[in-house]
Amino acid sequence: MTAPDTAVGPLPRIERTGSAFRLLVDERPFFMRGGELGNSAAHRPYLESRWDRLVSLGLNAIIAPATWELIEPVEGEFDWTSVDELIEDAAAHGMRIVLLWFGSWKNSMSSYAPEWVKTDTARFPRCRDRNGRALEILTPFSDSNRDADARAFAALMAHLREVDTARTVIMVQVENEIGIMPEARDYGPLAEAAYDGSEDEEVFMARAFARYVEVVARAGRAELALPLFVNAALIRPGATPGQYPGAGPLPHLAEVWREYAPTIDFLAPDIYFPNFAEWAARYATPENPLFIPEALRSVDASVNALYAFGEHSALGFAAFGIENIGSPADAMLAASYELLRQLEPLLADAAGTGRSRGLLPPHGAHRPPHRVALGGYTLSVDYERLVPPGLADGVINEADDRPDSATLLPAGAIVIQTGDDEFIIAGTGVTVTFEPRPVDGASAGILRCDEGGFDDDGRWRTLRRLNGDETHQGRHVRLVPGQFSMQRVALYRYR
C-alpha cells in the first residue's frame, strides 16, 4: 500500500468535557455508530460483497482485527496486506476503523500468535494448570512473550503512522478479552516464582497481565499516539475466577489495571447480558469513558445504543458480528443509528452538562414507572414491548391477552433538554409524562409536540403536529413501539 499523497491530519484523541468524555476526530466530536466484524471476516474477498450492506446500516466505523499471525508470519518479517486492504476498503466506503490487536491473547486464548511462537514453547512458555498441564495461553510472566508481542505491535503502529495519513484508524484495542481459564491463576514455573501467596489470585494475575500490556502499549504509543484501550469479557452471575476469563479489565480490577497499565486510555466492556444499563454504569465513571466495542446484535442493540449515548455520552457502540446481523435487528439498528446521526450536534452540546438522559427498561421483575430527573422535571416513563391494537381495533396502552411467547420489541430512547421547558425525545416504545420539580402544586402540560427530525444542516423539520389521540389528549409523549421516531415537545406549567 502506498502512502496517500496528502498532509497528515491531527491525531484522534479523547478529551474530557464537563463530567463526560468525547472522542475527537479531525478535531470534531465523533460519535461512533459502529459494528464489529466477526473474528475471521476482515479479509477483502470475504467483505467485498458485504460493504454496501454495512453502509446501509448507517455505520460510520467498523471494528476489525489486525492479527499477529498474518502480520508477522515469519519472525521479523512483516506482511501488511490484510491491514492495508482493510484501511483502503473502509476509507472507500466512508468509514473509520477501530483496530483490534489480536496478539498474545484473544478471549484469553493465544490462538492468534504466529506459528513460530506457538511451536517454540521453550522460548515462548504457556500458562499451566495446577497439575502442570500446559494451557493454550501464553504466560504473562515471560519477558520473551511480552517483548515479541511488543515488537510486533510497535511495528503495526509505525506502519499506520506511515500509510494511514488520512487517519482512517482512529483507535486501537490492545489484545482482546484478556484473562485466564479454567484456572484462577497460572501455575507455571515463572508464575510460581512470582507468587508468594499473600494476595488474591485474581489480583495477582491482573497485575501481571496489566504490566505485560503496558509494555506492549507503550511500545506502540511511541510510534503513533492513537487512543488505546482494553476490553473485558464480563462475569456471568455466580461465576468465580476460572469460570470466566479472570484477571481482565473488569470493574472490580479497574484500579489494578489503571495503576499498572497507565498508557491504556480506558477500559471497555463487551456487553452480551440483558442488564445492559447496569454494566454500562460500572464502566462509565469519572475516570473512564464508556465505549462498547461488542454487544449482542439482537433487536435490543438499537435501544442499547441510544441509551449509551444519551445516559453516558458514550464514545461509541458496536454490535458484534455485524456482517451477519439478521432481520428485524438490522432495520431497527439502522433506524436507531439514523436518529443518532441527526442528534450528533445536540449530543455534542449536551455532553457533560447533565442535559441528556437515556431511557431503558429496568432489568428484572416488573417495577413502577421509571422515573428520571431532567431539566426541572421528573419524567415518568413506561415501556411498551408489544405492538398494541390500533385505536379502532382495541384499547391502547392497556394489557391484553397475548401470550408470553409474543415477540418482544425494543423499547428505549434518548431525551435531550434543548431549552428551559423544551425537549427532544428520540427512540421507540416509550410513553413519557412530566411532573415539575420541585413539587409545588403545579402541573405540566404539553404546549406543543411535533414529530419530525433534523436535516443535514441541523435544522428541525416538522413532519406533523401531534395532539389528540397521539398525545392522549395532551397527557403524554408517546413513541410508538415498533417504529423509531423523534419528537420535539414544549411544556408549560399550570395550576
C-alpha positions in Angstrom: 0.0 0.0 0.0 1.4 3.4 -1.0 1.0 6.2 1.5 -1.6 8.7 0.2 -0.1 12.0 -1.1 -1.9 14.1 1.5 -1.0 16.1 4.5 -1.1 14.3 7.8 -4.2 15.4 9.8 -4.5 15.8 13.5 -4.5 12.6 15.5 -7.7 11.4 17.0 -7.9 12.0 20.8 -10.1 11.7 23.8 -10.8 14.8 25.9 -12.8 15.5 28.9 -15.8 17.9 28.6 -17.5 18.7 31.9 -18.2 15.4 33.6 -18.0 13.4 30.3 -15.5 12.4 27.7 -15.6 12.7 23.9 -13.7 11.4 21.0 -12.3 14.0 18.6 -11.6 13.0 15.0 -10.3 15.8 12.8 -10.8 18.0 15.9 -14.6 17.4 15.8 -16.7 15.2 18.1 -17.1 11.8 16.7 -20.0 9.6 17.8 -19.2 6.1 16.7 -22.1 4.2 15.2 -20.1 1.1 14.9 -20.3 -2.6 14.1 -17.6 -5.2 15.0 -16.8 -7.7 12.3 -16.6 -11.3 13.1 -13.2 -12.6 14.0 -12.5 -14.1 10.6 -14.4 -11.5 8.5 -11.7 -8.9 7.9 -10.5 -10.2 4.5 -11.0 -8.3 1.3 -12.5 -11.2 -0.7 -14.9 -12.0 2.1 -16.0 -8.4 2.7 -16.2 -7.3 -0.9 -19.9 -8.2 -1.3 -20.8 -7.0 2.2 -19.7 -3.4 2.3 -22.8 -2.0 0.8 -24.9 -3.6 3.4 -22.7 -2.3 6.2 -23.1 1.2 4.7 -26.9 0.7 4.6 -26.9 0.1 8.4 -25.7 3.7 9.0 -22.3 2.7 10.3 -19.6 5.4 10.4 -17.0 2.9 11.8 -16.1 -0.7 11.7 -14.2 -2.5 14.5 -11.9 -5.1 13.0 -8.9 -7.2 13.9 -5.3 -7.0 12.9 -3.9 -10.4 13.7 -0.3 -11.2 14.7 -0.3 -14.5 12.8 -1.0 -12.7 9.5 1.2 -9.7 10.1 4.4 -11.5 11.2 4.2 -15.0 9.7 8.0 -15.2 10.0 9.8 -13.6 12.9 11.0 -10.1 11.9 9.3 -10.2 8.5 6.0 -8.3 8.2 3.2 -8.6 5.7 0.8 -5.7 5.8 -1.6 -6.8 3.2 -4.5 -7.6 5.5 -4.2 -4.2 7.3 -3.7 -2.2 4.1 -6.6 -3.7 2.3 -8.9 -3.1 5.3 -7.9 0.6 5.5 -8.3 1.1 1.8 -11.7 -0.5 1.7 -13.1 1.2 4.8 -12.0 4.6 3.5 -13.6 3.9 0.2 -16.9 3.3 1.9 -16.6 6.4 4.2 -15.9 4.5 7.4 -13.3 4.8 10.1 -11.7 1.8 11.8 -11.1 0.8 15.4 -8.3 -1.7 15.0 -8.2 -4.7 17.4 -4.7 -6.1 18.1 -5.2 -9.8 18.3 -1.7 -10.5 19.7 -0.9 -12.6 22.7 -4.5 -13.1 23.8 -7.9 -13.3 22.2 -10.7 -14.3 24.6 -8.0 -15.4 27.0 -6.5 -17.9 24.5 -3.4 -17.4 22.4 -4.8 -18.7 19.1 -3.7 -15.6 17.1 0.0 -15.9 18.0 2.1 -16.8 14.9 3.2 -20.4 14.2 6.8 -19.6 15.2 5.5 -18.6 18.7 3.1 -21.4 19.1 5.6 -24.1 18.2 8.5 -22.9 20.4 7.2 -23.5 23.8 10.6 -23.4 25.4 11.2 -19.8 24.3 7.5 -18.7 24.5 6.1 -20.6 27.6 2.5 -21.2 28.4 0.4 -20.9 31.5 -0.1 -24.1 33.3 -2.9 -25.6 35.4 -2.4 -26.8 38.9 -1.5 -30.3 37.6 1.3 -28.8 35.4 -0.5 -29.2 32.1 0.2 -26.5 29.6 -2.7 -24.3 28.6 -3.2 -22.6 25.2 -2.4 -19.3 26.9 0.9 -17.5 26.7 2.1 -16.8 30.2 2.2 -13.0 31.1 5.2 -13.7 33.3 7.6 -14.3 30.3 9.7 -11.5 29.0 10.2 -13.3 25.7 6.4 -13.5 25.2 5.9 -9.9 26.1 8.8 -8.5 24.1 7.9 -10.4 20.9 4.3 -9.0 21.1 5.6 -5.5 21.9 7.9 -5.5 18.8 5.1 -6.6 16.5 2.6 -4.1 18.0 5.2 -1.3 17.6 5.7 -2.3 14.0 2.0 -2.1 13.4 1.7 1.3 14.9 4.7 2.5 12.9 3.1 1.2 9.7 -0.1 3.1 10.5 1.9 6.2 11.0 3.4 5.9 7.6 0.5 4.8 5.5 -2.7 5.9 7.2 -2.2 9.6 6.8 -6.0 10.1 6.3 -6.5 8.8 9.9 -8.9 6.1 8.9 -7.8 4.2 12.0 -9.0 6.2 15.0 -8.4 3.9 18.0 -6.6 0.7 18.7 -7.6 -2.1 21.2 -4.6 -3.9 22.8 -5.2 -7.6 22.9 -8.8 -8.9 23.3 -10.7 -10.1 26.4 -7.6 -10.8 28.3 -7.9 -13.4 31.1 -7.2 -16.9 32.3 -9.4 -20.0 32.2 -10.1 -22.6 33.5 -7.8 -21.8 36.5 -7.8 -18.7 38.6 -4.1 -18.3 38.1 -1.1 -19.5 36.3 0.8 -22.4 37.9 3.8 -22.4 35.5 7.3 -22.0 37.0 7.6 -18.3 36.2 4.3 -17.6 37.9 5.1 -19.8 40.9 8.4 -17.9 41.4 6.4 -14.7 41.5 3.5 -15.8 43.7 4.1 -15.7 47.4 0.5 -16.5 48.5 0.0 -13.2 50.2 -2.6 -11.8 47.8 -5.8 -12.7 45.9 -5.0 -14.9 42.9 -7.1 -12.8 40.5 -5.4 -9.6 41.6 -2.0 -11.3 41.2 -2.9 -12.3 37.6 -4.4 -8.9 36.8 -1.2 -7.2 37.8 0.8 -9.5 35.6 -1.5 -9.0 32.6 -1.6 -5.2 33.1 2.2 -5.0 33.3 2.6 -7.0 30.1 0.0 -4.9 28.3 1.7 -1.7 29.5 4.9 -2.7 27.8 3.1 -3.6 24.6 1.0 -0.4 24.7 4.0 1.8 25.5 5.9 0.4 22.5 3.0 1.2 20.2 2.4 4.6 21.6 6.0 5.6 21.0 5.3 5.1 17.3 1.8 6.6 17.0 -0.2 8.3 19.7 -3.7 6.9 18.9 -6.1 6.3 21.8 -5.5 2.8 23.2 -7.9 0.7 25.2 -8.5 -2.9 26.5 -11.8 -4.8 26.6 -13.3 -7.2 29.1 -15.4 -10.4 28.9 -17.9 -9.8 31.7 -18.8 -12.2 34.5 -21.9 -14.3 34.4 -24.0 -14.3 37.7 -22.4 -16.6 40.2 -19.3 -17.3 38.3 -15.9 -17.4 40.1 -12.4 -16.8 38.7 -11.6 -19.7 36.3 -15.2 -19.9 35.2 -14.8 -16.6 33.3 -11.6 -15.0 31.8 -10.3 -13.9 35.2 -8.0 -11.0 35.8 -9.1 -9.0 32.8 -10.1 -5.3 32.9 -13.2 -5.8 34.9 -14.8 -3.2 37.2 -13.5 -4.8 40.4 -10.0 -4.8 39.0 -10.1 -1.4 37.4 -7.7 0.2 39.9 -5.1 -2.5 39.3 -5.3 -2.0 35.5 -5.1 1.8 35.8 -2.1 1.6 38.1 -0.1 -1.0 36.1 -1.1 -0.1 32.6 -1.2 3.7 32.6 -0.6 4.0 28.9 -4.1 2.5 28.3 -6.6 5.3 28.0 -9.7 3.4 29.1 -11.3 0.1 29.9 -14.2 -1.2 27.8 -17.0 -3.8 28.4 -18.3 -6.3 25.9 -21.9 -6.4 27.0 -23.9 -9.5 26.0 -26.1 -9.7 29.1 -29.6 -8.3 29.4 -28.7 -6.0 32.3 -27.1 -3.6 29.8 -27.7 -0.4 31.9 -26.1 -1.9 35.0 -22.9 -2.9 33.2 -22.7 0.4 31.3 -22.9 2.3 34.6 -20.0 0.3 36.1 -17.7 1.4 33.3 -18.9 5.0 32.8 -17.0 6.5 35.7 -15.3 9.9 36.3 -12.1 8.1 35.4 -13.3 6.1 32.4 -15.3 7.0 29.3 -17.9 4.5 28.1 -17.1 2.7 24.9 -18.8 -0.6 23.9 -16.8 -2.4 21.3 -19.0 -5.6 21.4 -22.7 -6.0 22.1 -25.3 -8.6 21.2 -26.7 -8.0 17.8 -30.3 -8.5 18.9 -33.2 -6.1 18.3 -32.2 -4.5 21.7 -28.9 -3.3 20.2 -30.9 -0.4 18.7 -32.1 0.9 22.0 -29.0 0.0 24.0 -27.1 2.3 21.6 -29.5 5.1 22.2 -29.2 4.6 26.0 -25.4 4.6 25.9 -25.1 7.9 24.1 -28.0 9.6 26.0 -27.2 8.5 29.5 -23.4 8.3 29.4 -22.2 10.3 26.5 -20.6 7.2 25.1 -17.7 7.3 22.7 -19.3 4.6 20.6 -21.3 1.5 20.4 -20.9 -1.6 18.2 -22.9 -4.8 17.7 -20.8 -7.8 17.2 -20.7 -9.9 14.0 -22.3 -7.0 12.2 -21.9 -8.6 8.8 -24.3 -11.3 9.9 -27.0 -9.2 11.5 -30.4 -10.5 10.6 -33.9 -9.2 10.3 -35.5 -7.3 12.0 -32.5 -6.4 14.1 -30.8 -4.9 11.1 -33.6 -2.5 10.2 -34.0 -1.4 13.8 -30.3 -0.7 14.3 -30.3 1.3 11.1 -33.3 3.3 12.2 -31.6 3.9 15.6 -28.3 4.9 14.0 -30.2 7.4 11.8 -31.7 9.1 14.8 -28.2 9.2 16.4 -26.8 10.7 13.2 -29.3 13.5 13.3 -28.7 14.1 17.0 -25.0 14.4 16.9 -24.8 18.2 17.2 -27.2 18.1 20.2 -25.3 15.3 21.8 -22.0 17.2 21.4 -23.5 20.3 23.1 -25.1 18.3 25.9 -22.0 16.1 26.8 -21.0 16.6 30.4 -23.8 19.1 31.1 -26.5 16.9 32.5 -28.9 17.9 29.8 -29.3 14.4 28.3 -30.6 11.1 29.6 -31.0 7.6 28.3 -34.2 5.6 28.8 -34.1 1.8 29.0 -36.4 -0.6 30.8 -35.1 -1.5 34.3 -33.8 -5.1 34.3 -35.6 -7.7 36.3 -39.1 -8.0 37.7 -41.9 -5.6 37.0 -41.3 -2.2 38.6 -43.3 1.1 38.8 -42.8 3.6 36.1 -39.2 4.5 35.5 -38.6 8.0 37.0 -35.8 10.2 35.6 -34.9 13.8 36.6 -34.1 16.2 33.8 -34.2 20.0 33.4 -36.6 20.9 36.1 -39.0 18.0 35.6 -39.4 14.4 36.7 -40.1 12.2 33.7 -42.2 9.1 34.4 -41.5 6.5 31.7 -43.5 3.4 30.7 -42.1 1.0 28.2 -44.1 -0.9 25.5 -42.5 -4.0 24.0 -45.6 -5.3 22.2 -47.4 -3.7 19.3 -50.8 -2.7 20.7 -54.0 -2.9 18.6 -54.9 0.2 16.7 -57.4 2.7 18.0 -60.4 1.3 16.3 -59.3 -2.3 16.9 -58.9 -2.3 20.7 -57.8 -0.3 23.7 -54.4 1.3 23.6 -51.9 1.3 26.5 -53.8 -1.5 28.4 -52.8 -5.1 29.0 -54.2 -7.7 26.6 -54.3 -11.4 26.4 -51.4 -12.0 24.0 -49.3 -15.0 25.1 -46.0 -14.6 26.9 -44.3 -16.1 23.8 -45.1 -13.0 21.7 -42.0 -11.4 20.2 -40.8 -8.5 22.2 -39.9 -5.3 20.5 -37.1 -3.0 21.7 -38.1 -0.1 23.9 -35.8 2.9 24.8 -34.9 6.4 24.0 -32.7 9.5 24.3 -34.1 12.6 25.9 -32.2 15.9 25.4 -33.1 19.1 27.0 -32.9 21.9 24.4 -34.5 24.8 26.4 -35.9 25.6 29.8 -39.1 23.7 29.0 -38.2 22.0 25.7 -37.0 18.5 25.0 -36.1 16.2 22.1 -37.2 12.6 22.6 -36.0 10.0 20.1 -36.5 6.2 20.2 -39.2 3.7 20.3 -41.8 2.1 22.6 -41.8 4.7 25.4 -44.5 6.8 26.9 -43.4 9.8 29.0 -45.3 12.1 31.4 -43.8 15.2 33.0 -44.0 16.5 36.6 -42.5 19.8 37.6 -39.7 19.9 40.2 -39.9 20.8 43.0 -43.4 19.6 43.5 -45.3 22.8 44.4 -48.8 22.1 43.3 -48.2 23.0 39.6 -48.9 20.6 36.8 -47.1 20.2 33.5 -49.0 20.4 30.2 -47.9 19.9 26.6 -47.7 23.3 24.9 -46.9 21.7 21.6 -45.5 18.4 20.3 -44.1 17.9 16.8 -42.9 14.8 15.2 -40.0 15.2 12.7 -36.2 15.3 12.6 -33.1 17.3 11.7 -31.9 17.9 8.2 -28.2 17.8 7.2 -27.8 21.4 8.1 -29.1 20.8 11.6 -32.5 22.5 11.1 -35.6 21.0 12.6 -38.2 19.8 10.1 -41.7 19.1 11.3 -43.4 16.1 9.8 -46.7 16.7 11.7 -48.1 18.4 14.8 -49.2 15.8 17.3 -52.2 16.2 19.5 -55.4 14.4 20.4 -55.1 10.6 20.4 -51.3 10.8 19.6 -50.6 12.6 22.9 -53.5 11.1 24.9 -55.3 14.4 24.7 -52.3 16.3 25.9 -51.3 14.0 28.7 -48.1 12.4 27.4 -45.5 12.0 24.8 -45.5 8.6 23.2 -43.1 6.9 20.7 -45.0 4.1 19.1 -43.5 0.6 19.6 -42.1 -1.0 16.5 -41.2 2.4 15.0 -38.2 4.7 15.6 -39.2 8.4 15.7 -38.3 11.8 17.1 -40.5 14.3 18.8 -39.9 17.9 19.9 -42.0 18.8 22.9 -42.5 22.1 24.7 -44.1 22.2 28.1 -45.9 24.7 30.2 -47.0 24.8 33.9 -50.4 25.5 35.2 -52.4 25.4 38.4 
